[in-house]
């Protein structure tokens, strides 16, 4: 089948534009198709296109550009005190282009009229749909030109904020006038043409960019109060990095919270451990980072297929006339309606590039597929399979959302990450993890998982999670933060500590064998220092017992790191503990022993 076309300059079809607005940018030439013909199923359709100037509009979906001063929260305590010295200032040259005209999708009215016209002439089902798409394709127009080039200097002078500029567009309506006739051929070869009337179909809009713009008010995203709040908790020198603005991919590596100096250690304050400023992901954002509501999300026809609890794929399609760079944040949930199968947590952000529904795509919306990385949220349920149906949901639990975000920012993913999820969702103890997970994390990795779950907001004072805190976890190194946090928690449980230290002291001493690493030696010294500094007498006794179990060959390695512990124990209000500490000090005989004795009351 061939198609003949004749391009005519369409300016003659445009109504007179307002005097303060040119009907068309000088960068473009607008042409309308005329004389296009489609023949199929005995139907002959002739198309003619008309453009009408509607006015000037702007839309952030089509052309919004940002100038951002990224707040690092390092200087002030609250946003009213901020200036641009708080920020990494925007230094982009903001060169954009070429920006080209955009077609907006035919509306339902045009589709219904085309289908009705086809059915009125005997075309049913797929033939009627084919006729509609031919109306869309052949009733096209053409815009020629190099496009609009934008060159803006950084314009945002507001600290800790993002300012957006939305391009102004000249908007034209596009109407396809369709003239239908029906052709029938008699047995003798004679052709009869029956007129079928006329109708207008595929009403669309053409948005032609200009160099003008609308500047939106700056949106403040200040982290200074976040820093202040976490500092008030007294646990860390700086906060765990919080997620970026919804819809924006993370651009920083995960940084473990700093551990304070030994002499500055205080029992952690549970509220201070709870991160501030991240309440879970927003599912669905367009290419400009603007959130898409769950109702709109459903129209993307998401389908999730998981091979197992570790991952699968998501497919979706774009029913809208604008493209979407769709950002699915880590921490989102793959939810199944099967109560016996595990729901899964997305642990790596997923970006899906969805092309717009083009009027030149005869097959309709294109389905796009992307890989998903997941982990199980329910330890005791069955693992999913390819036959399990899932729906994509935003996470309603901010703690679980934070855990997903933590995992996404780690350089490496391991069994401790799955353990961290089960600790929160199921209250899984170390023994539970050993039974259910293969390979299972060791004691140090499990302790690290506990600590990171606490940073995400898990309340380990509640019975569901307090059972996970076991003194034996101190016999292996996980991370500096885990050592400090766990030792403080255990120092507040005298009964458990007293029972454990009888065998645990020798287990701790085994960390200091010939193959001991520097990290393990530091871990041992931190635990002893925290116990020695505790007001709990059982914790002080535990420090004495652990230090007494250290073999002579390892004492020199720890001499300097345990000086503070010796001094604190010698100052104990319990005279028996102070006496034991003096005997132990003489047995270790560090070079600084005399200095300690000078600072201990006789």
VMD Tcl script that draws the C-alpha trace (Angstrom):
set ca {
  {0.00 0.00 0.00}
  {1.38 3.42 -0.93}
  {0.59 6.81 0.49}
  {0.63 10.08 -1.35}
  {1.11 13.27 0.61}
  {1.15 16.96 -0.11}
  {2.69 19.34 2.43}
  {1.21 22.83 2.52}
  {2.24 25.70 4.76}
  {-0.46 25.82 7.41}
  {-0.15 29.42 8.52}
  {-3.09 30.29 6.34}
  {-5.22 28.07 8.59}
  {-4.18 29.84 11.78}
  {-6.51 32.44 13.27}
  {-5.19 35.86 14.06}
  {-2.99 35.60 17.15}
  {-3.11 38.14 19.98}
  {-0.90 41.12 19.29}
  {1.33 40.42 22.30}
  {2.10 36.87 21.20}
  {3.57 35.59 17.96}
  {1.67 32.54 16.68}
  {4.86 30.59 15.93}
  {8.50 30.78 16.95}
  {10.84 31.87 14.19}
  {12.85 28.70 14.87}
  {10.14 26.50 13.40}
  {8.07 26.09 10.27}
  {4.68 24.49 10.80}
  {3.19 22.36 8.03}
  {-0.09 20.48 7.85}
  {-0.65 17.32 5.85}
  {-3.43 17.22 3.25}
  {-4.53 14.63 0.74}
  {-3.44 11.58 2.74}
  {-5.50 8.54 1.82}
  {-6.08 5.23 3.60}
  {-7.77 2.23 1.98}
  {-8.62 -0.99 3.79}
  {-11.57 -3.30 4.37}
  {-13.50 -1.57 1.59}
  {-13.13 1.81 3.28}
  {-11.52 4.82 1.66}
  {-10.61 7.67 4.02}
  {-9.17 11.04 3.02}
  {-7.49 13.18 5.67}
  {-6.86 16.88 5.99}
  {-5.14 18.52 8.96}
  {-5.87 21.91 10.48}
  {-3.89 23.75 13.18}
  {-5.44 26.46 15.36}
  {-3.52 28.66 17.79}
  {-4.89 28.25 21.34}
  {-2.54 30.41 23.38}
  {0.55 30.21 25.57}
  {0.96 27.55 28.28}
  {3.65 26.04 30.49}
  {3.75 22.57 31.99}
  {6.47 21.06 34.26}
  {5.90 17.67 32.61}
  {7.14 19.03 29.28}
  {9.89 21.47 30.15}
  {11.08 22.16 33.70}
  {14.74 22.74 34.56}
  {16.22 22.99 38.04}
  {18.91 25.12 39.67}
  {19.79 23.53 43.02}
  {21.90 24.67 45.96}
  {22.47 21.37 47.81}
  {22.46 21.82 51.58}
  {25.15 19.88 53.44}
  {23.93 20.90 56.90}
  {27.42 21.64 58.18}
  {27.20 25.23 59.41}
  {23.96 26.35 61.03}
  {21.41 24.83 63.37}
  {18.22 25.92 61.61}
  {17.28 27.13 58.14}
  {16.51 30.80 59.04}
  {20.22 31.17 59.84}
  {21.37 29.71 56.52}
  {23.15 31.39 53.67}
  {24.65 29.91 50.53}
  {27.85 29.00 52.40}
  {25.85 26.03 53.76}
  {25.54 24.61 50.27}
  {27.28 23.04 47.38}
  {26.17 25.82 45.07}
  {24.82 25.07 41.62}
  {27.51 25.62 39.00}
  {25.77 24.16 35.97}
  {25.80 26.28 32.82}
  {22.13 25.30 32.25}
  {22.50 24.87 28.51}
  {19.47 23.04 27.15}
  {18.63 22.15 23.62}
  {17.62 21.67 21.07}
  {14.12 21.62 22.56}
  {11.63 20.43 19.96}
  {7.84 20.56 19.65}
  {5.80 17.93 21.47}
  {2.61 16.21 20.35}
  {-0.02 15.51 22.99}
  {-1.91 12.22 22.81}
  {-5.28 12.03 21.01}
  {-8.07 12.17 23.55}
  {-10.83 9.61 24.04}
  {-13.35 11.67 22.08}
  {-11.30 11.38 18.90}
  {-10.81 7.66 19.46}
  {-14.53 7.04 20.02}
  {-15.51 9.03 16.93}
  {-13.06 7.14 14.73}
  {-14.21 3.75 16.07}
  {-17.90 4.63 15.63}
  {-17.28 5.84 12.08}
  {-15.44 2.62 11.23}
  {-18.15 0.42 12.75}
  {-20.84 2.37 10.91}
  {-19.14 1.32 7.68}
  {-18.83 -2.35 8.52}
  {-15.41 -2.45 10.21}
  {-15.51 -4.38 13.49}
  {-13.05 -5.29 16.25}
  {-9.40 -5.20 15.20}
  {-10.28 -3.65 11.82}
  {-11.93 -0.71 13.60}
  {-8.88 -0.24 15.80}
  {-6.59 -0.42 12.77}
  {-8.65 2.30 11.11}
  {-8.27 4.51 14.19}
  {-4.49 4.13 14.25}
  {-4.36 4.97 10.55}
  {-6.30 8.16 11.32}
  {-3.68 8.99 13.93}
  {-0.73 8.14 11.70}
  {-1.86 9.62 8.42}
  {-3.61 12.60 9.90}
  {-0.20 13.89 10.91}
  {1.48 17.22 10.69}
  {5.05 18.33 10.42}
  {7.16 20.88 12.26}
  {10.57 21.68 10.87}
  {13.34 23.70 12.50}
  {16.55 23.51 14.54}
  {14.74 23.81 17.87}
  {15.10 26.21 20.78}
  {18.46 26.57 22.52}
  {18.40 27.79 26.15}
  {21.47 29.21 27.88}
  {20.85 30.28 31.46}
  {23.31 31.23 34.16}
  {22.64 29.91 37.66}
  {19.67 31.92 38.86}
  {18.82 30.42 42.26}
  {20.11 32.64 45.08}
  {18.04 31.06 47.86}
  {20.14 28.83 50.18}
  {19.35 25.13 50.61}
  {16.75 25.08 47.84}
  {15.77 24.15 44.30}
  {14.29 26.63 41.86}
  {12.66 25.50 38.62}
  {11.99 27.28 35.36}
  {9.18 26.02 33.14}
  {9.37 26.81 29.44}
  {6.47 28.61 27.80}
  {4.94 26.90 24.78}
  {2.80 28.16 21.93}
  {-0.04 25.65 21.88}
  {-1.99 24.66 18.76}
  {-4.96 22.37 18.44}
  {-4.70 19.76 15.71}
  {-7.88 18.52 14.09}
  {-7.98 15.76 11.50}
  {-10.89 16.18 9.07}
  {-11.83 12.74 7.76}
  {-13.94 12.14 4.64}
  {-15.14 8.54 4.25}
  {-16.50 6.60 1.31}
  {-17.10 2.92 0.71}
  {-15.91 1.17 -2.45}
  {-17.60 -1.97 -3.75}
  {-16.61 -3.94 -6.86}
  {-19.33 -5.76 -8.81}
  {-18.73 -9.21 -10.42}
  {-18.31 -7.51 -13.78}
  {-15.51 -5.32 -12.36}
  {-17.58 -2.17 -12.03}
  {-16.68 -0.13 -8.93}
  {-19.36 1.69 -6.97}
  {-18.37 4.49 -4.58}
  {-20.84 5.31 -1.80}
  {-20.20 8.55 0.14}
  {-19.96 7.95 3.89}
  {-19.95 11.45 5.26}
  {-17.34 13.41 7.20}
  {-16.18 13.70 10.81}
  {-13.35 15.18 12.84}
  {-11.07 12.79 14.73}
  {-7.86 12.49 16.73}
  {-8.07 15.93 18.30}
  {-4.59 16.64 19.66}
  {-2.40 19.54 20.72}
  {0.99 20.60 19.44}
  {3.23 22.35 21.97}
  {5.90 24.49 20.30}
  {8.64 25.71 22.69}
  {9.70 29.34 23.03}
  {12.67 30.96 24.76}
  {10.42 32.45 27.45}
  {9.79 30.79 30.80}
  {7.93 30.89 34.12}
  {10.11 30.76 37.24}
  {8.57 28.79 40.11}
  {9.16 29.75 43.78}
  {12.20 27.97 45.31}
  {11.51 24.79 47.29}
  {13.64 24.61 50.44}
  {15.30 21.28 51.32}
  {17.47 22.20 54.34}
  {19.36 19.53 56.33}
  {20.64 21.83 59.08}
  {17.87 20.89 61.52}
  {18.57 17.20 60.80}
  {22.18 17.64 61.87}
  {21.12 19.55 64.99}
  {18.58 16.89 66.00}
  {21.04 14.01 65.66}
  {23.76 15.94 67.48}
  {21.31 16.56 70.33}
  {21.02 12.78 70.66}
  {24.71 12.71 71.60}
  {25.52 9.49 69.76}
  {27.29 10.47 66.56}
  {29.47 13.28 65.32}
  {27.43 13.39 62.13}
  {24.23 11.69 60.87}
  {23.81 8.77 58.60}
  {23.23 10.32 55.15}
  {19.51 10.68 54.49}
  {17.96 9.86 51.10}
  {17.85 12.52 48.42}
  {14.68 14.32 47.41}
  {12.02 11.81 46.21}
  {12.64 10.85 42.64}
  {16.34 11.75 42.59}
  {18.92 8.90 42.52}
  {21.35 8.86 45.47}
  {24.67 10.47 44.63}
  {26.65 9.75 47.81}
  {28.17 6.55 49.11}
  {26.86 5.20 52.40}
  {28.96 6.51 55.31}
  {28.91 4.65 58.59}
  {28.23 6.98 61.53}
  {31.40 8.04 63.32}
  {32.17 6.43 66.66}
  {33.01 8.89 69.46}
  {36.30 8.73 71.34}
  {36.41 6.25 74.20}
  {36.64 8.96 76.84}
  {33.51 10.61 75.42}
  {31.32 7.51 75.42}
  {27.93 7.66 77.09}
  {25.08 5.15 77.02}
  {23.18 5.70 73.76}
  {19.89 7.51 73.89}
  {17.32 5.50 71.93}
  {15.51 8.54 70.46}
  {18.88 9.88 69.35}
  {19.50 6.75 67.33}
  {16.37 7.25 65.30}
  {17.19 8.99 62.00}
  {15.29 12.13 61.14}
  {14.14 13.40 57.77}
  {13.24 10.21 55.86}
  {9.74 8.79 56.11}
  {9.86 6.23 53.31}
  {9.83 6.46 49.53}
  {7.31 8.03 47.21}
  {6.42 5.53 44.51}
  {6.32 7.07 41.06}
  {8.09 10.17 39.82}
  {8.34 11.74 36.41}
  {11.57 12.77 34.72}
  {11.61 15.99 36.75}
  {11.33 14.23 40.11}
  {7.69 15.24 40.58}
  {5.85 12.52 42.58}
  {3.12 10.54 40.84}
  {0.16 9.52 43.00}
  {-0.70 5.82 43.54}
  {-3.88 6.33 41.48}
  {-1.86 7.51 38.49}
  {0.67 4.75 39.13}
  {-1.98 2.11 38.46}
  {-2.39 3.40 34.93}
  {1.18 2.35 34.11}
  {0.01 -1.29 34.27}
  {2.91 -2.53 36.41}
  {3.51 -6.29 36.45}
  {6.11 -7.89 38.72}
  {7.54 -11.39 38.26}
  {10.04 -12.68 40.84}
  {12.18 -15.74 40.15}
  {12.76 -16.15 43.89}
  {13.13 -13.92 46.96}
  {16.33 -12.38 45.53}
  {14.93 -10.76 42.42}
  {13.04 -10.76 39.16}
  {11.73 -8.11 36.81}
  {9.11 -5.40 36.49}
  {7.30 -4.47 33.27}
  {5.15 -1.41 32.66}
  {3.85 0.87 29.92}
  {3.27 4.59 29.55}
  {-0.29 5.62 28.59}
  {0.55 9.33 28.67}
  {1.78 11.68 25.94}
  {4.95 12.64 27.85}
  {7.97 10.43 28.64}
  {8.67 9.27 32.19}
  {12.04 8.45 33.71}
  {10.43 6.34 36.39}
  {12.31 6.03 39.69}
  {11.36 3.14 42.00}
  {13.22 3.78 45.28}
  {14.87 1.11 47.37}
  {12.58 0.31 50.28}
  {9.50 -0.11 48.08}
  {7.48 -3.31 48.49}
  {6.50 -6.15 46.17}
  {3.20 -7.11 47.78}
  {1.40 -10.40 47.13}
  {-2.19 -11.24 48.06}
  {-1.14 -14.83 48.83}
  {-0.88 -15.00 52.63}
  {1.39 -18.05 52.48}
  {4.06 -16.42 50.30}
  {6.69 -13.87 51.28}
  {6.33 -10.19 50.42}
  {9.66 -8.77 49.24}
  {11.58 -5.54 49.80}
  {13.27 -3.79 46.87}
  {16.93 -3.26 47.84}
  {18.31 -1.53 44.75}
  {16.67 1.51 43.16}
  {15.23 0.81 39.73}
  {15.10 3.34 36.91}
  {12.71 2.72 34.02}
  {12.82 4.92 30.95}
  {9.29 5.00 29.52}
  {8.83 6.58 26.10}
  {5.69 8.59 25.51}
  {2.68 7.18 23.72}
  {3.56 8.45 20.27}
  {0.90 9.18 17.72}
  {3.18 7.50 15.20}
  {3.20 4.16 17.11}
  {0.57 1.97 15.44}
  {0.91 -0.78 18.05}
  {0.06 1.45 21.00}
  {2.07 1.82 24.24}
  {5.43 0.05 24.41}
  {6.06 -2.26 27.39}
  {9.40 -1.76 29.11}
  {11.18 -4.29 31.35}
  {13.70 -3.66 34.14}
  {15.50 -5.91 36.64}
  {14.59 -5.89 40.34}
  {16.81 -6.84 43.30}
  {14.79 -7.91 46.33}
  {15.01 -9.57 49.73}
  {12.41 -11.45 51.76}
  {10.32 -9.64 54.39}
  {8.71 -12.67 56.07}
  {11.05 -15.36 57.36}
  {8.48 -18.09 58.06}
  {6.59 -18.01 54.72}
  {7.22 -19.77 51.40}
  {9.60 -18.31 48.85}
  {7.92 -16.72 45.79}
  {8.03 -18.24 42.33}
  {7.36 -16.99 38.81}
  {3.66 -17.84 39.20}
  {3.26 -15.55 42.24}
  {1.41 -12.31 41.48}
  {2.80 -9.11 43.00}
  {1.81 -5.47 43.02}
  {4.19 -2.55 43.51}
  {3.47 -0.59 46.70}
  {5.03 2.33 48.54}
  {6.37 1.29 51.93}
  {3.99 2.28 54.73}
  {6.61 1.40 57.38}
  {9.30 4.11 57.60}
  {11.73 1.85 59.50}
  {11.57 -0.84 56.84}
  {11.92 1.80 54.14}
  {15.09 3.09 55.82}
  {16.50 -0.44 55.99}
  {15.93 -0.85 52.25}
  {17.66 2.45 51.66}
  {20.62 1.43 53.87}
  {21.13 -1.74 51.84}
  {20.93 0.14 48.54}
  {23.82 2.40 49.55}
  {26.17 -0.40 50.62}
  {29.07 -1.31 48.37}
  {28.47 -4.99 49.04}
  {25.30 -6.94 49.80}
  {25.56 -9.98 52.06}
  {23.65 -12.35 54.28}
  {23.77 -9.76 57.11}
  {21.44 -7.56 55.04}
  {18.79 -10.29 54.84}
  {19.31 -10.86 58.57}
  {18.73 -7.15 59.21}
  {15.33 -7.31 57.46}
  {14.26 -10.41 59.39}
  {15.44 -8.86 62.67}
  {12.95 -6.05 62.13}
  {10.05 -7.96 60.52}
  {10.25 -11.19 62.56}
  {12.36 -10.36 65.62}
  {14.83 -13.01 64.40}
  {17.52 -13.97 66.93}
  {21.01 -15.14 66.00}
  {19.90 -18.77 66.40}
  {16.85 -18.17 64.16}
  {19.06 -16.76 61.41}
  {21.46 -19.71 61.66}
  {18.57 -22.12 61.06}
  {16.91 -20.24 58.17}
  {19.67 -18.59 56.14}
  {22.41 -20.22 54.09}
  {25.12 -19.04 54.18}
  {24.35 -17.57 57.60}
  {26.16 -14.50 58.96}
  {28.57 -14.92 61.88}
  {28.17 -13.25 65.26}
  {29.99 -10.09 64.20}
  {27.90 -9.66 61.05}
  {24.70 -10.30 63.00}
  {25.75 -7.66 65.57}
  {26.32 -5.23 62.71}
  {22.83 -6.03 61.39}
  {21.35 -5.28 64.84}
  {23.15 -1.95 65.00}
  {22.04 -0.86 61.51}
  {18.46 -1.89 62.31}
  {18.69 0.36 65.40}
  {19.98 3.24 63.29}
  {16.96 2.73 61.01}
  {14.66 3.18 64.01}
  {14.04 -0.30 65.47}
  {13.09 -0.05 69.16}
  {15.24 -2.67 70.91}
  {13.59 -1.88 74.24}
  {10.43 -3.63 73.01}
  {10.11 -7.36 73.85}
  {9.96 -8.38 70.16}
  {13.50 -7.10 69.58}
  {15.13 -7.06 73.05}
  {15.50 -10.86 72.87}
  {17.93 -10.36 69.96}
  {20.51 -8.68 72.23}
  {22.88 -11.41 73.47}
  {26.26 -10.81 75.22}
  {27.85 -13.63 73.23}
  {27.62 -11.44 70.12}
  {30.49 -9.37 71.56}
  {32.92 -12.24 70.96}
  {33.27 -11.29 67.27}
  {33.92 -7.99 65.50}
  {31.25 -6.54 63.19}
  {31.83 -2.80 62.92}
  {32.93 0.05 65.20}
  {29.38 1.34 65.52}
  {28.06 -2.13 66.33}
  {30.70 -2.64 69.04}
  {29.90 0.61 70.84}
  {26.12 0.31 70.56}
  {25.94 -3.36 71.57}
  {28.36 -3.00 74.51}
  {26.30 -0.12 75.93}
  {23.08 -2.13 75.58}
  {24.57 -5.18 77.31}
  {26.11 -3.09 80.10}
  {22.54 -2.20 81.13}
  {21.51 -5.87 81.63}
  {23.41 -7.02 84.76}
  {21.72 -10.42 85.10}
  {22.53 -11.52 81.54}
  {26.02 -10.09 81.77}
  {26.80 -11.86 85.04}
  {25.68 -15.22 83.63}
  {27.54 -14.82 80.35}
  {30.90 -13.56 81.63}
  {31.71 -16.88 83.34}
  {32.41 -18.43 79.96}
  {32.37 -15.30 77.84}
  {35.58 -13.88 79.33}
  {37.66 -16.67 77.84}
  {35.76 -16.35 74.53}
  {36.65 -12.66 74.41}
  {40.29 -13.46 75.16}
  {40.39 -15.81 72.16}
  {40.08 -12.73 69.96}
  {43.66 -11.90 70.90}
  {45.39 -15.02 69.60}
  {48.46 -14.99 67.33}
  {46.29 -14.37 64.23}
  {44.31 -11.50 65.78}
  {43.73 -8.51 63.51}
  {44.12 -4.88 64.53}
  {40.34 -4.46 64.25}
  {39.75 -7.33 66.69}
  {42.19 -5.81 69.20}
  {40.42 -2.44 68.97}
  {37.07 -4.20 69.37}
  {38.26 -5.91 72.57}
  {39.56 -2.63 74.01}
  {36.31 -0.78 73.23}
  {34.16 -3.41 74.95}
  {36.36 -3.36 78.06}
  {36.40 0.46 78.14}
  {32.60 0.68 77.96}
  {32.14 -1.92 80.72}
  {34.75 -0.19 82.90}
  {33.06 3.21 82.46}
  {29.61 1.84 83.34}
  {27.93 2.66 86.66}
  {26.70 -0.94 86.68}
  {28.82 -2.99 89.10}
  {28.25 -6.20 87.09}
  {29.64 -4.50 83.99}
  {32.74 -3.45 85.96}
  {33.19 -7.02 87.20}
  {32.85 -8.23 83.62}
  {35.64 -5.85 82.56}
  {37.91 -7.28 85.30}
  {37.08 -10.87 84.29}
  {37.69 -10.23 80.59}
  {41.03 -8.47 81.18}
  {42.12 -11.22 83.59}
  {41.60 -13.81 80.85}
  {43.97 -12.08 78.41}
  {47.10 -14.21 77.88}
  {50.42 -12.63 78.85}
  {51.65 -12.59 75.25}
  {48.76 -10.34 74.17}
  {48.94 -7.82 77.02}
  {51.65 -5.65 75.47}
  {49.52 -5.18 72.34}
  {46.65 -3.83 74.46}
  {48.61 -1.91 77.09}
  {47.97 1.62 75.80}
  {44.37 1.00 74.73}
  {43.36 -0.31 78.15}
  {44.94 2.44 80.29}
  {41.63 4.29 80.58}
  {39.90 1.07 81.64}
  {42.48 0.42 84.37}
  {42.13 3.95 85.71}
  {38.30 3.85 85.74}
  {38.25 0.47 87.50}
  {40.77 1.65 90.11}
  {38.39 4.56 90.85}
  {35.37 2.25 91.31}
  {33.19 2.96 94.35}
  {33.14 -0.79 94.95}
  {36.32 -1.35 96.98}
  {36.55 -5.02 95.96}
  {36.56 -4.08 92.28}
  {39.08 -1.28 92.87}
  {41.36 -3.74 94.71}
  {41.11 -6.32 91.91}
  {41.90 -3.61 89.36}
  {45.09 -2.62 91.25}
  {46.25 -6.24 91.37}
  {45.52 -6.63 87.66}
  {47.40 -3.40 86.91}
  {50.46 -4.74 88.71}
  {50.18 -8.03 86.83}
  {50.03 -6.27 83.45}
  {52.67 -3.76 84.55}
  {52.26 -1.30 81.63}
  {54.92 1.45 81.24}
  {52.34 4.06 82.29}
  {51.45 2.25 85.52}
  {53.02 4.90 87.76}
  {51.02 7.67 86.07}
  {47.79 5.79 86.81}
  {48.78 5.18 90.43}
  {49.49 8.90 90.92}
  {45.87 9.61 89.91}
  {44.30 6.99 92.17}
  {43.47 7.86 95.82}
  {45.51 5.94 98.37}
}
mol new
graphics top color blue
foreach p $ca { graphics top sphere $p radius 0.5 }
foreach p [lrange $ca 0 end-1] q [lrange $ca 1 end] { graphics top cylinder $p $q radius 0.2 }
display resetview
